[in-house]
């Protein structure tokens, strides 16, 4: 995977040079430069539209569709105190009516255009994505533009949102995954903004007016990141994007949260009661961000230990040899604010304590004796050899490019990643295993009616 | 909304893309779905065997056997199958349904031959561990954990299992694909061997390759790897189950669990599947989508948006089964609304809406949405390979899938309405399902 980086000016777009045809875009008369990065996995065209929007585009002519992603670096941590759920409410309402279209008319219009458009929020980002047929580009962009410029925030769909979230508050009380992650949050960073969640009180405090005002804190022309994959050229796309974002505010103030300072690991597994025949086990410990020298060694070590499905230490021992579980996994999450190593699996209540002990034992073994040269070779072959599978659809490529952009990673990151992985040595892997797989770093939670634990 | 209809075209050019089909001398069918966007392929082998083919008392063997296929052969040691795939940068998995079993690998295209060699190897040369503490028995424990995870920890899944037992009574579909816990726990390596000997043979298999390959390359590789496999001659005409008989009773099925915090109500009626009655199934897909498909549907507008009695409501048909096609209507109440109130309101609305008839504009919009889905589906190699593979394996014709966008656009308002009216006719039987909190344990 040699990387080839050639930045070229391939297009100078002038007024009148736009693609011809009855629906050729007329906006965007300023020239703009397109830099082409011809990588091993995608040929990415980077440009800034005349309207100032930074775009990464992969042209893919073989299917008449466009996958479009738009994101901003403000997320649910921007919820005002006492109004947890407000950012979520904004994103929910973005396809619930705009301009003259009420919710029903807006949804109907999307169906008529055979397009989709919707938004969602994460802790520190808000993203909207759309799919459309290239035959309907102009009308589809126009509808998204209407949602950005004049979303209605009508009381009816807002009331529906509140009813749905009220049901969610009920159902989460018996959701094993929610109970496990909540117990871990309460144990490890109860006072950080990442621990905030929607509640009955905060739900009661949400109003359409508050959501409408909050939208302008999330979505602005400034700070908008766009990625696109499909049968469209930069010259077609730029004016469509510029028209789409014309109604967004120019700028907004964005505040990043402080990094999470995780508490020490709980000395014993946290037990949460839930009436079911099986226990869900999850564990989490401190990791590193992507910039840290240990990140790539950790990624490789994780694959060997529990990240790679069949053939990992955990699957071989807990599933294949002992039949204790349908699946167990670990993962490295290099989140900029909360980097962790985490994992989980399920087992019948009778074997819950045995399961937790076996995970800890495998951690200790790996930390003390390390991986084998064969395991490292197998891991590198998979991690590099499988990477093209992440680039076999328009939707995947658009999503992958957006995750680079949200993490401020360079356009050649897809190729750099393989270079960094292939340079990881056995010494690197064993060093990080010894450091990061100490069971004492991990907080375990067990949800169910587990047996074998002494309180 | 007038004047917008002309925009709602999602035409597919039938000459622009097409799969290739051929059959090897040993009877193994081959289907090639070209997609040259990325240098990767999806390689699948489908077998015409599923949970419907299990002997009485042996429920779960089709699915457990699928797990066992990842163990050892005479040339591949235990654990090596996955290792060869991952060292090739590949991902593999498998799936079992009532009607079929599928094994697949996604991999960079230069490793396609290796994947074919692996699948060909385990088609005929599997070794089943007869040790009472060996890998077959351990895998049986894994499947029991899978059942605990996906069924017994999920109240809605447990309800569905009970409902299907009623709806499909007398047909093999009455048993969940994963099998009954006590029957799974009694399966033996000998059961596995008998199942393998009966159903795993090239003439009972269909090869599907999607991705950056040409039909000629696939033919050459398939003849090299699968061609030498001799047909067992055992599998022809074994699948003699008949289409499901119409419901002859109305039954209510209730499942309670202390974990349930949000009740759900549903009813299952006789519908049909695309294989059993293509025209009616297409009409039913369109009609049930107009009635209850998504937030623009009639039922959603009435019950969620206007009356605010439900937080969700919908209708759909299981149109991809070989022997049956349940038509489903479901709803979940807004806080404070009883299931009885909700049920009455839903059935009243259905009666009123079917009396009034459908707006042709709604029908047209739904038809175009279903047709456009076929274009969006082409973005996923895996999804394409799954759809075509499943359809051909249950006995469908590739041309039917290629014709789907045009055929679904040809459904008239009258046909869609008639199909839905027939499902909900006053004398129609149904299975009703209620998911409820366990009142003793509820707070």
Interface residues (C-beta under 8 A of the other chain):
Chain A: X60 X62 X63 X64 X65 X67 X103 X104 X105 X107 X108 X109 X111 X112 X113 X114 X131 X133 X135 X136 X139 X156 X159 X160 X163 X164 X166 X167 X170 X171 X173 X174 X176 X274 X275 X276 X277 X278 X308 X309 X310 X311 X316 X319 X320 X321 X322 X323 X324 X325 X326 X346 X347 X348 X378 X381 X382 X384 X385 X386 X387 X388 X389 X391 X392 X393 X394 X395
Chain B: X1 X4 X5 X7 X8 X9 X10 X11 X35 X36 X37 X38 X39 X40 X70 X79 X82 X83 X86 X87 X88 X89 X90 X91 X106 X107 X108 X111 X135 X137 X138 X139 X140 X141 X142 X143 X144 X145 X146 X148 X149 X150 X152 X153 X211 X257 X258 X259 X260 X261 X262 X294 X295 X296 X301 X304 X305 X308 X311 X332 X334 X335 X365 X366 X368 X369 X372 X375 X376 X378 X379 X380 X381 X441
